[in-house]
Amino acid sequence: MSFKKILVAVDDSPATATVFAKALDLAQKDAAQLMIGHSIELAASSQLTMNLVDLEIETR
């Protein structure tokens, strides 16, 4: 099976390094685009301004 795009979710858990490494390896093997997703939970009363940056990693 060949992938064109791979989305991997990361957080602060110990498994993140392993999951990311496997996703990166798979993306490199298939010359796929690797997208990284990360989310955070905010308290309802918090005010936060966030700038979202598109992160694109080209695999060769």
N, C-alpha and C positions, 0 to 999 in steps of 0.2 A: 504494500500500500504506500502511496506517495502523497505527501501533504504539501499544500501551497502556503497555508497560513496556520500558525500554531499560537494559541493564546494560553499563557501560563499565569496562574494567580500566585502572588507572593505575599507573605506577611512576616511577622517576627517569630514564627515558630521554628523549631529546630529542623523540621523537614524541608524548609524552603530551599536550602542550598542543594539538597539532593534532587528535588523536583526541578529546580531551575537548570541544573547540570544535565539532567535527562532531556529536558525540553530543548536546550541548546544543542546537544548532540544530535537529536532527531532533526532539528531545523538545518543543521549543517549537512547531514547526510542527504536530505531531500532538497537542499537549496531553497528552503522555505523561509517565509517572513515570520519572525518571532515577535509576538506582541506580549507585553508584560502588563498585567493588571494588579493594582494594589488599591485597597479601599481602607478607610478608617471610619470608626464610629465617633460621632460627635454628639455631645449633649444637646438637647433641644434648645437650651437657652444660650448656647455658645454662638458667638459671631465670629466668623472666619472667612477671610478672603483667600481663595486658592487660585493659583495660576496653574493651569494644566499644560503640560509639555508633552508633545508627541515624541515618543522614543522609538526610533527605528534602528534596528541592528541588521546590517547586511551580513549575511553569512556567505562564505565562499568555500 
